[in-house]
């Protein structure tokens, strides 16, 4: 009898331990939801862009360059996380490349100091997010966003996608620099010129493989981690890191050039300048390196003055170099 009771006690204990092990297992990760494919017909509203991840601090931050002048009215007329962009914009700017890094692909290493401005100048005054969406320092920007995703996400925050001209002026500043930091290309300033990894295109047609493929190709850095990748107005990461959707007011919905236009380029070995655009993707296009940032009108209702007749006269001027040169860091 005693042996039988001992056997039953052991059996009960083993059963209890097995139950604990089973129910203590961590829950299974949910299966990824299928991503909608691009089509000529607007799809149903999709989920917001995939959440970004926080990147651990890699050390003490670099100082912001001396050429940056953040308008002191920014907080009052734009709100937190935005800066005021206020000045005279030139519609047509000409630069002369003196040394190419990759001439066939129009990648210039150094520009001549002169710039040609043509067309009617205009006064611009608006607000722009300091960082790429979700506009959080220390967080990598969202990708796999189509143009409509960007419009909806900005609208939720009472903002809108920037126009081509707004994006260009915020990038080049009053000096009309080809790069946000000056006239000479600097891969140590912005997240650019990283080795190109060939994407496996079939993975983007399989909703179960998209996430893994994006992770394999990903070379984003956290917003604000490149302190010298900043424009004269104080807008960060405008060239490199991720392509940014903007509104091309001269573009079309169903044919090229599309109103859904990309600016700035991503982390690869591409032009990564303020003026070039990519207007060959419709508004339902999304890819592993495509994101956006938001703009809005200044809240103070300050009038934008019309340009005088002399604004039509072509203007050639010399661009001022950043203090200490294009690659310097105070």
N, C-alpha and C positions, 0 to 999 in steps of 0.2 A: 504493500500500500504506500509505504513511504517513497519507494522508488517511482511509483506511478505519479505521486504528487510532485515529485521533483521534476519529472519529465514534462508535466503540464506547465509548471512554472517557467521552465526554459522555453517552451513553445510560445507561451504568452509574451515573454520578454522579446523573443526574436520577432514576433509579429508586430509588436509595438515599435521596435527599432526600424523595421522596414517601412512602416507607415510614416515615421518621422522623416526618413530619408526621401521618400517620395514627395511629401508635401513641402519639404524644405527646399526643393529645387527652385532656382530662379525662374520666373515666367519666361516663356519663349518670346523672342523679339517678334513684333508683328511683321507680317509679310509686306513689302513695299507696294504701294498702290500703283497701278499702271499709269504711266504718264501719257497725256493726250498727244497725238501726233498733229503736225501742222497740216492745214488744209486751206482751201480757198474760201471756205465758209467759216465764219466766226464760231468757235466752239463754245460750249457751255462754260460759265465761269469756273476757273480752276482754283485750286488751293493757292495760297500765297507762296512765294518762293521758299524753298527749303531753308530751315533755320541755319544760321551760321554757327560756327563754333568759336569759342574763345581760345586764343593762342597764348600760351604762357609767356610771361615777360622774359625777354632775352637779355636784359641788362639795362643800364641807365639810358634814357632816351637822348637822342641828339638834340641840339638846340635848333630852333627854327632860324633860317637864314635872315640876315639883316635886310634884304630887299623886300621882305613881306611887310605889307601895311594893311592890317585889318582895320576897317572903318570903325571908329568908336561908336557909331550909331547902330551897329549890327544887332546888338542885344535888344535894343528898344524897338527897332522897326522890323526885325526878322524873327526874333525869338531864339531859344536855345538851339544849338547845333547847326546854325546857319550863319553865313556872313553876308554883308551887303556888298554888292558889286555895283559900282557907280563910276561912270566915266564915258569917254567918247570912243565909239566902236567904228572901225574901218571895215567896209564890206569886202574889199578885195586887197589882199596883202601879197606882195611878192618878195621872196627871199632868194639868195643866190648861194648854192652849196659850193664850198671851196674844197671839201674833202669828203668823198663818199665812203661809207662803210660797206654798202651793197648797192651799187648804182642801178643795176637792172630792176631792183625792187624799191628804188627811191628811198633808201635808208641813208640819211646824211649824217656824217660824223661832226662836221663843223660848217657853219655858215659865215658868209661875209657880214661885216657889221652894219651894212646899209640895208634898209627896208623900203620898199615902195608901197605906198598906200594910194589906192584909186577908188573912185566912186564917192557917193555922198556919205559923209560922216553922220552919225546919229548918237544922241545921248541915251545911254542905257542905265537903268536903275532897277535892281531886282535883288532877290535873295536866293542863295544857293546853299545846299547842304555841304557841310565841311568835308564829309566822307561819303563814299559810295554806300548805297543802301545795304544794311539797315542804319547806316549813319552812326555807328558806334565805334569809338576808338578801342583797339585791342580785339576786335572781332573781324573775321574775314568777311568780305562782301558776299552777298547772295549771287548765285549763278543759276543757269537753266531757267532764266526768266525771259518770257517773250515781251514784246512791246506793250501788249495789253495788260500783262501782269504789272509792268512798271506803272502804267497809268492808274490802275486800280489802287496799287499800294500807296502811291503818292496822294491820290484823292482821299484815302482814308485819313491821312494826316493833314488835310486841308492844303495840299500842295499839288503840283503838276510836274510832268516831265519838262526838262529844260528844252528850249529851242536850240537849233544849231548855232545861231548867232550868240545866244547867251552863253552857251558852253564854250565857244571859241574865245570870247572876250574874257571870261573868268579864267581861262587857261593861260592866254598870252599876256594879259595885262596891258596897261597903257603903252608899253614899249613895243608891243607886237612881236614878242619873242617867238621863235619857232617852237621852242620847248618851254615848259612852265618855269624852268630854272635858268634860262638863258639861251645862248646861241650855239653851244657845243653840247653834243649828246653825252650823257653821263649815266652809265648803267649802274653806278653805285648810288645814284640819287633815287631813281625809281625802279620798280620791279619790272624790268624790261630785259630783252636780249637773253632770256633763258633758253636752253636747248629745246628745239622743237620735238615734240613727241607725236608721232603719227596716230591719230584716233582710229579706232576700229568702228567704222560707220555702222556696221550691222548691229552693234551693241545698242545704238540709239533708237533702233526700231523694236527692241525687245525691252519691255518695261521692267523685266526682272534683272536686266544687266546694266541698266543706265547708271545706277548709283555706283556700282563697282568701277565702271569705266570712267566716270567723272572723278572718282577718287584716284584712279591710276594716273590721270592726266593732270591733276590739280597741282598748280604751283603758285596759288594765291598767297599773299602775306596779309597779316592783320592790318586793318586800317590804322593809319597814323604811325606804323612801325618804321616807315622811311621818312624821317622828319624833314629831309631836304627835298622830298618829292612834293613840293608845294608851290602854288602859283603866287604871283605878287599880291593877289587879293586875300590869300590865306586859305585857298581851297586845296585839299590834299588828294594825292593819288589820281590826278586827272589823266596822266599818260601811264600806260602799263597797268598791271594788276588784273583788271577786267575791262572788257569793252562796255561802253555805256550807251543805253538807248536814249535818243533825243527825238524831238519832233522836228522834222524837216518841213517847214511851211511851204516850200516849193515842190515837195514831192507828191506822189500819187498813192492811192490805196491799192489798185489792182495792177500796176505796172511800174517798171523801173523808170526813173529813180523813185523809190518808195518814200512815203512820209516817215516810215519807221527806219531811222538812220542810226548808225553806230559811230561813236566818237572815242578817241583816245587810245584804242588798241588794248591788247592784253599783255601777258608776261613774255610772250614769244619774241623772236627777232623780226619785228615789223616796224613800220614807220614811227609810231608812238610820238606823234607831234600834235600840235594844237589845231592845225587847219584841215588835215585830211579827213575825209568822211568815207563811210561804207554804206551805200544806199541800195544794195542789191538783195536785201532780205525783207520779206514781207512781215507784217506785224504778228504773225503766228509762229515765227521762227524762234527757236531757243537752242542754246548749245552750251557746252561745258565751261565756256569762258565769258558768257554774256550776262551782264548785270545792268545797273542803272543808278542814278541819283536823282534827287528832286529839286525843284525850284519853286518860287512863288513871288508874287508882286510884293514890293515893300509896303508895309502897313500904314505908313504915315501919309500916303496920298500925295507925296511931293510931285509937282508937275515935271514932266520930261520936256525940256526945252527943245524947240526945233533947231536944226543946224542952220547956220547962216549960208548965204549964197556961195561964199568962198569955200564952203565945205566940198564943193564939186571939183575943186582944183586938185590934180594929182600932187602928192606930196612924197618927196624922197627925204629920208632922214637917217641919222645914225642911231642905232640901238645902243642903249647903255648896258654895259656888262654888269652882272651882279657883283657886289663888293667882294674883292678877293678872287674873282674868276668864277667860271661856271661849276667847278668841282669843289669849291672851298666849303668848309664847314666851320663856322665860328667856334 
